[in-house]
Amino acid sequence: MRFRLLPSDDRFFELFNDAATNVAECARRLRDVIADGGTADPDAVSAVISCEQRGDQLTREIMRRLNTSFVTPFDREDIHALAEELDDVVDDMLEVAYRLELGDRDVNAMPELKQQADVLVQATDSIVAMIAALESMKGLRPHLDEVDRLETEGDVIYRQALRRLYSDQLKARATLYWKDVVEAMERALDTLEDISDVVEAIALKHA
């Protein structure tokens, strides 16, 4: 057990919990956009944009506290890295929404996209639970393993999507469009694994 000579600023944990909750909310709002048939309803896209803006606010608050706190609950570079990854994944999800907004195409042409969205929501729920366990550093392993499993599942779905795209079932322009969208979703899932990697590194340092 680590002993502290000075109290650390534990407000960081609250901010990280808020950021993780915002990530999960953004994933659900993005799934709503996709469930609407990929028509990128302005209200649904606006909800994703709101989550991205909320994520930016939380990241700025974490960085402000990082610059003013004398003692932090764990290494400053790890706080910075975790904040950046939580911000990046919301940016990734917003990029998916923007790409969907570029075209009015039937999302049923790419059923894998809905599967990716479901995996994304499940993984963000695991991120919420993982971040909630960060303060005590207890019970992290099941959430780390679940994010890893879901990211692997996402990889399988992504490869299935590529096989569909390369099968000549779609016209060339539609193929390029959907390839951009599913790749953007894959990046979001990869970033969730990056969050998990940062948390695992923190846990190892404090074991």
N, C-alpha and C positions, 0 to 999 in steps of 0.2 A: 504494500500500500504506500502511495506517495503522500508525504506530509508537506503541508504548505506553511511557509513562514508568514506569508501575507495572503489575504483572501483574494481569490480571482474573481473576475467579472463573469458571473454565471448567466448574465443576460444573453450571452452568446447562444446558449442552448435554446432559449425561448425564440430567438430570431431564426435559428436554424430550423426549429420545429415549424415556425410560420412559413419559412421558405419551402420546406418539404411539402407542407399542406398545400401551398400554392402550386407546386409542381403537379401534385395529384389532381387538383382542381383543373389545371390547364389540360391535362391528359383527358379528363372527362369531357371538357368543352370541345377539344379537338375530335374526340370520338363522336360527339353530337354533330359536328360539321360533316364527318364522313357518313354517319347514319342518315343524314338528310339527303344522301344520294350524291354527295360530292358537288352539289350546286353552290356551296360556299355561301349559304344564307348570311346576309350582312350582320344580323344580330348574333348568330353563332360565331362568326369570325370576330366580331367585336368582343365577345366574351374571352376569346383566346388572347386578343390584344390587351384586354384589361389585366389578365394574369401576367402577361409579359411586363406590363408597366409596374404591377405590384412586385414582381420579382426584382426589377431594377431598384425600386425603393428599398426593399429589404437588403439587397446587396450593398447599396450605398450606406445604409445604417450599420451593417456589419463592418464595413471598411472604416467608417468613422469611429466606431468603438475600438476597432483594432489599433487605430492611430492614437487613441487617447487613453487606453487601458494600460496600466502599469504591469499588472499580472493577468495573464490569460489562462483559461482552463487547459489548453494544450498549445502546442507550438504555433507561433504566428504564421509560419508558412503553410501549415496545415489548415488553419482557419481561413486563410486567403484562398487556398486551393479548393476547399469545400464550398466556400461562397461562390467562387467562380464557376464551378461545375453545376451547382444548383441554378445559377443564372443562365448558364449556357444551354441547359436542357430545355428551359422554357423558350429560349430563342430558337432552338431547333424545332420545337413544336409550332411556334408561330410561323416559321419558314414553311412547314407543311401546309398550314392554313393558307398562306399567301400563294403557294404554288397551286393549290386547289382553286383558288380564286382566279387564277389566270385562264382557266378553261371551264366551260360548262359541259362537262362530259359525264356520262353515266358511270358512277362508281362501281356498278355491278360488272363492268368490264375488267375490274381488278379486285376480285373477292379477297385476295391476299391482303389488301389494304385494310379491310375491316378486321382481319385476323391480327394484323400488326397493331391496330388501335386497341384491340382487346388485351393483347400482351402488354402494351404500353401502360394501360390502366392498372393491370395487375402488378407490374413492376414498380410503378409509382407508389402503390399502396405499401409495397415492401420497403420502399425508400422511407416513407413516413414512419413506419414501425422501427426501422433501423436508426433513423435520426433520433427518435424518441428514446431509444436505448443507449444513445451515445453518452449521455451524462453519467450513467451508472457503469457504463462499459460492460454491462451484463446482457446476455441473451442476444448478442449481435450475430452469432454464427448462423442461425437458421435464416435470418433475413439476407445475409451476405450470400448464402448458398441459393436462396430463392431468386435473387436478382441474377445471379450467374446462370441459373437454369433457364430463366425466362429470356435472358439475352441470347442464349443458345437456341431456344425455341424461335426467337425472332430471326436468327440467322437462317434457320431452316425455311421459314416462311418467305424470307427475302429471296433465297435461292429458287424457291418455287415460283415466285413472281417473275424472276428473271427468265426462267424456263418458259413461262407463258409469253413473256414479251418477245423472246427470240423464236417463238414457234410460228411466226407469220400469221397469227390469228387477228392481229390488229394492223391497221394502216400505219405507215411509217411515222406520220406526225403524232398519232395517238401513242405509238410506242415510245417516242421520245418524251412525251408529256408524262406518261405514267412511270417511266423509268426515273424521271426527276423526282416524282412524288414518293415512290417507294424507297428511293435512296435517302431522301430527307427523313423519312420515318425510321429507316435503319440507323441513321446518324443519331437520332434522338434516343433510340434504344442503346446504342453504344455509349452515349454520354451518361446514361443511367448506370451502366457498368463502371464508368469512370468514377462516379460518385461513390459507388460501393468500394472501389479500390482505394480511394482516399480514406474512407472510414476504416477500412481494414488496416491500412497503414497506421492510422492514429491508434487503433486498438492494440496493435503489436507494440507500439512504442510505450504504451501505458499498461501493458500486461503485468 
